[in-house]
Amino acid sequence: MRTAAVGPDDVVLEVGPGLGSLTLALLPAPAHVHAVEIDPALAARLPQTVARFAADLGGRLTVHHRDALAVAADELRPAPTALANLPYNVAVPLDRGRGARRV
């Protein structure tokens, strides 16, 4: 996280947050984190993880239970400025036209 240079003006798009290890590390730095998780059990669990370990930062998180490739850019408000945890198999199609830097 120290080398990612994510700051208070950033909005991070995290693809595949799973149980939230990276999410918990991300939340203190940016203004907002959009976590896109396709697995219904993991998407449901992530807010619980944040509530347990970083309750004061829960307002910075939006969990999207979706396939990252099916999320339209205009669905993510505020708009992402950085990408995190971008799996290789979705990197090329998802990154097209988004204009966000990878962290």
C-alpha positions in Angstrom: 0.0 0.0 0.0 2.9 2.4 0.7 4.0 2.2 -2.9 0.6 2.4 -4.5 0.4 6.2 -3.9 -3.4 6.1 -3.3 -4.5 9.3 -1.6 -7.6 11.0 -0.2 -8.7 12.2 -3.6 -8.7 8.8 -5.2 -11.6 6.4 -5.8 -10.4 2.8 -6.1 -12.0 0.0 -8.1 -11.1 -3.3 -6.5 -11.9 -6.4 -8.7 -12.4 -9.7 -6.8 -12.0 -8.5 -3.2 -12.8 -11.9 -1.8 -12.9 -11.8 2.0 -11.4 -8.3 2.1 -7.7 -8.5 3.0 -6.7 -5.9 0.5 -9.9 -4.0 1.0 -9.1 -3.4 4.6 -5.7 -2.2 3.7 -7.1 0.1 1.0 -10.0 1.7 3.0 -7.9 4.2 5.1 -6.3 5.9 2.1 -8.8 6.8 -0.7 -12.1 8.7 -0.6 -14.0 5.6 -1.7 -13.6 1.9 -2.7 -15.8 0.1 -5.2 -15.4 -3.6 -4.6 -16.8 -5.7 -7.4 -17.3 -9.4 -6.4 -19.0 -12.0 -8.6 -19.3 -14.6 -5.8 -22.5 -14.1 -3.9 -21.2 -15.5 -0.6 -18.0 -13.3 -0.7 -20.0 -10.2 -1.8 -22.3 -10.7 1.2 -19.4 -11.3 3.6 -17.3 -8.3 2.7 -19.4 -5.7 4.5 -19.4 -7.9 7.6 -15.6 -8.1 7.4 -15.3 -4.3 7.1 -17.9 -3.8 10.0 -15.8 -6.0 12.2 -12.3 -4.7 11.5 -12.8 -1.2 10.2 -16.3 -0.1 11.2 -15.4 3.6 11.0 -14.4 3.3 7.3 -17.5 1.3 6.2 -19.0 4.4 4.6 -16.1 4.5 2.1 -17.0 1.1 0.6 -19.6 0.1 -2.0 -19.8 -3.6 -2.7 -21.1 -4.5 -6.2 -22.2 -8.1 -6.5 -21.6 -8.3 -10.2 -19.2 -9.6 -12.9 -16.6 -6.9 -13.3 -16.9 -7.2 -17.1 -20.6 -6.4 -16.9 -20.3 -3.2 -14.8 -20.8 -0.1 -16.9 -18.5 2.9 -16.1 -21.5 5.1 -15.3 -22.6 2.7 -12.6 -19.6 3.5 -10.5 -20.1 6.8 -8.7 -17.9 8.4 -7.7 -15.9 7.4 -10.7 -12.7 5.3 -10.1 -9.3 6.9 -10.5 -7.3 3.7 -9.6 -7.6 0.0 -10.1 -6.6 -2.6 -7.5 -6.4 -6.4 -7.5 -7.2 -6.7 -11.1 -7.1 -10.3 -12.1 -5.2 -11.1 -15.3 -8.2 -12.7 -17.0 -10.2 -9.5 -16.9 -7.4 -6.9 -17.1 -7.5 -6.2 -20.8 -11.3 -6.0 -21.4 -12.0 -4.1 -18.2 -9.2 -1.6 -18.6 -10.3 -0.4 -22.1 -11.5 3.2 -22.0 -11.6 3.5 -18.2 -8.6 5.9 -17.9 -7.8 4.8 -14.3 -4.2 4.0 -13.2 -3.4 0.6 -11.7 -2.2 0.3 -8.1 
